[in-house]
Amino acid sequence: MNLEECRKQINKIDSEILELLKERMLYCWEIGVYKKENNLPIRNEQREQELIDKLSIDEQWNGMVKAIWPAIFEYSRSM
């Protein structure tokens, strides 16, 4: 695969990631509404850690998970 083909594939994947993040945020919004209606705290540190632990099963990618997911959680909470 040449440089342009690789970039084209990355662009496609980036678009797919963005769509999945948008979908995730819609569910975060629903959870936020539920938590507000039920007087629950927005942040659940235990849940966040469980997700990071679940996603960090591949030693090669642990750094990426630990770098990216806290930012996703922070944005999710802001919803």
Secondary structure by P-SEA (a helix, b strand, c coil): ccaaaaaaaaaaaaaaaaaaaaaaaaaaaaaaaaaaaaccccccaaaaaaaaaaaccccccaaaaaacaaaaaaaaaac
